[in-house]
Amino acid sequence: MTDGPPDPAQGSQAKINTDVPQSARIWNYWLGGTDNYEVDRAAGDQYVALYPGIVEIARSGRYFMDRAIRYLAGEHGIRQFMDCGTGLPTLDNTHEMAQRAAPDSHIVYVDNDPLVLAHARALLTSTPEGTTTYIDASLHDPDAIMERAAAVLDLSKPVALLLVNVMGHIVDPDEALAVARGLLRPLASGSFLILDDCTDTHAGFNAAQKVYDDTGAIPFRLRSPEFIAGYFDGLEPVEPGLVQSPRWRPEVEGIDTEDLPTLCGVARKP
């Protein structure tokens, strides 16, 4: 999504930097994608050597998204989805998940990474009944995001806001909470937050993240479970509440997975 404050002079024409690793490209690599560079693969491999669980975190977050989207489309009739921090395409993307569950769904991607936007322009496909579009904007500017979203979504009707493994890019904790609240504020009653984030509860994960941050890449902040729970203040959590990503409404009984330093949930705006 956004790896730094917005630069209006650059906009979507910013140069793709292949000199330092970039989180969207590394995430793409961990998910089995091909839209990454040698610098990203080297950083990704180094991360995995220090903390192998990061690959399972990446995959379990994607599976959580699919289950949450299908739940909201099927059980609550949600037909509008806004994915902030789109990332690079992999085998299954938000618009595919949503329109597979409900072909008339409308999806808005939000990102300001030039490589992500290049793929968005090439891959903006949709079912005939729905729409898929993107907004070129920084997560640091929720007011601009929502102003542009209002032009393509009907904000008088419920929207599902997706913040999946992206909020750590907002390094300042007060700003992170303000961004989440700024995105939720204009949404109608009955809207939902889908959020997944990484916690600071595993020493090996913390060490691997520090090594990554020291590469010169834009840092990502791992946060306490208590802090992550604050994103849901004022919202009505959907059962089972806040849990590790593989444990949110698993579709296989008795799911057997190692404990992951993640916390995710879905909650309704009253």
N, C-alpha and C positions, 0 to 999 in steps of 0.2 A: 504494500500500500504506500504509505508515505514514509520515507526515510529521513525527513527533515522538514523544517519550516518551508512554506511555499515561496517560490521565487517567481513573481508575476512576469518578470522579463523573459524567463525561460519558457514557462507554460509547458505544453505537451511536446514542444520541439527540443527539450533538453537532451543533451548528448547522452547516449548510453555508455556508462562508465564500466569498462571491463578490466580496470586496473585493481579494483578492490572487490571483494565478494559482496553480493547483494542478496538480501533475505528472500525476496520473491523467487529469485533464480535458484538459491540453495533449496528452498522448500520444494520447488519444482523437481529438482534433482532427487530429493529424498522420496518424492511421490512417484518416481519412475519416469518423469518427463524428460524431454530433450532440449528444452529452451534454457540452456545454461552454458557457462563458459568454464574453461579449465580452472580459473581462479575460484569459481563457485564450487566446483567438484572437489578441489583440494581442501577448501575450507569445510565443506560438508563432510569429507572423509575424516578430517582432523577432529571435527566435532563428534562424529560417530565413534572414533577411537577412544575418546574421553568419556562419552556417555551414549552407549548404543541405543538407549531407550528413546532417543529423539526421533528415530524413524517410526516407531510405534506411535509416538505422540502425533506426528504429522498425519499418519494414516487414520488413527482413531478420531482425530478432529474432523477429517473429511467424512468419515462414516457417521459421526454425530450430526453433522450438517444435514446429511441426506435423511436421517431419521427425523430430525426436527422439522425439516421442510415438509416432508410427507405427512407428519402429524398435524402441522398447522393447516396444510391444504385440505387434508381429509376430515379432521375433527372440528376445525374452526372456520373452514371456508375461506382462508386467506388466499388472496389472488394477487397481492402486490408484495414484492420482495426487493429490498435494497441491501446489496452486499458491499460493505465498505472495507476495502482492502482486498480487492479482487484476486490478486496473485495471477500467476501465469497459468494457462490452461493445462489441464491434465486429462485423464480419461473421463472424468465426470465433473461437470461444472454446475454452478448454481442454477443457471437457466435450464439446463438439462434435467436436473433433479426436480425443479418446480414444475416444469411443463410436462414432465413424465407423469407427475401426480395430478396435475390440473392443466390441460393444454391451453386454457385461456389465461394463464398467469402472465403478469407483467413484471419484468425483472430490470432493475437498474443496477449496474456496476459502478462503483466509485473508486477511482485510483488516479494517481498522478505520476506513476512510473512510466517513462517513455516506452520501454519494451512491452510492458503490460498493455499500454494503450495501443501500440501498434498491432498487437494480437487482437485486441478488442475490435478494432476497425475491420480486421480481416475475418473475424469469427462471430460477428453479431448475427447469429442465426436465431430464428424463432419459429414456433408453430404458427400457422395462419391465424389461429384464434387469439394468440397472445402477442406480446412485444418484448424485445430485448434491446436495451440501449446502455450507454455509459455516460458518466459524468467525469470530466477531467478536472479534479479538484483535490486539494490536500485535506487529510484528516484533521490537520491543525485548524481548519476553518469550517466548523460545522454550520455556521450561518450561511456561508456560500453554498455548501452542499445542499442544504435544505431549500434554499432559494431556487437552485437549479432543479432539485427533485420535484418541486411543486409544479414545474412546467411539464413533467412527464408522468407523474403519478397523481392520483386523486387523493390528496391528503385529508379529505373529509371522510375517507374510508380507511379501514385498518391496513397497516403495512407491517410486514415482518422485517425488522432491522437486524442484519447479521454483522456481528463483530467477532470474527473467528480468528484467534491467534494473531491479532493485529494491535491490541491496545498497548502492548509493551513497547511499541515504537514511539509512543508519547512518553518521553522520559520523565517529565515532571509529573508527579502523582496528582497534584491539584488540577493540572490541565487535563490529565487523562479522565478524571471524573467529570470535569466540565464539558469535555468533548462528548462523552456518552450522554450526558443530560441534555446538551444542546441538540443532539440528533434526535433524541426522544421527544423533546418538548413540543415540536410542531405536529407530532403524529396524533392521530385520532384515538379516542378511547377504544379499547379493543385491539389496539396494535400490540405487537409482541417484540421482545428483545431475545435474540438467539446469540449467546455469548460463550466463547470458549477461550480460556487463557491458561498460561503456564505459571505454576507456583514456584516459590523459592524454598520448597520443603525437602529437596534432595541435594546433598552436598556435591555429588558428582555432576549433576545438572548445573548447579551454580558455578562450578569450576570450569566446565566446558563453555558456558556462556561468557565467562570472563575472558577466556582465551579468544573466543570469537570477537568479542568487543575490542580486544587489543589488536586485531588485524587492521584496524582503520575503518572497518565497516561501521555504519550507523548502529549504535547499541540497541539492545532490546532488554527491557527491564522485566525480570521475574519478580512476582509480587506475592505477598502473603495471601492465604485463603481469606482472611478477614478483609483485606483490601478489595479483593475481587468480589466478595459478597456485596460490597458497597455499591457496585454498579447496578445492583438490583433493588436498591432502596426505593420504596414507594411503589414497587411493582408487585403483582400477585404471582408467585412462583407456581409453575406447573409441576406436578409430581414427576419425578422423585425429588425435586428441589435441586440444590447444587451438589454435583457429584463428579467423580472422575469421568472423563469423556467416554470410555467404553461402557460405563455403567448407567448412562442415561437411556432408559427404555431399550435395553438390549433385546435383540430379536431372537437370540439363542438362549434358552434357559440354562441357568447355571454357568454363565460365561466365566471362563477361566483366563484371567489376564493378570500380569504383574501390576502392582500398584504404580500408577503413573502420576507424576507431579503436575496434574492438570485439574482444572475446575471448570465445569460448564453448567449451563442451565438455560431454561426457557421461561420467560415470565411475561405476564399480560399487563398492559397499561390500563389501570381502572378508568 
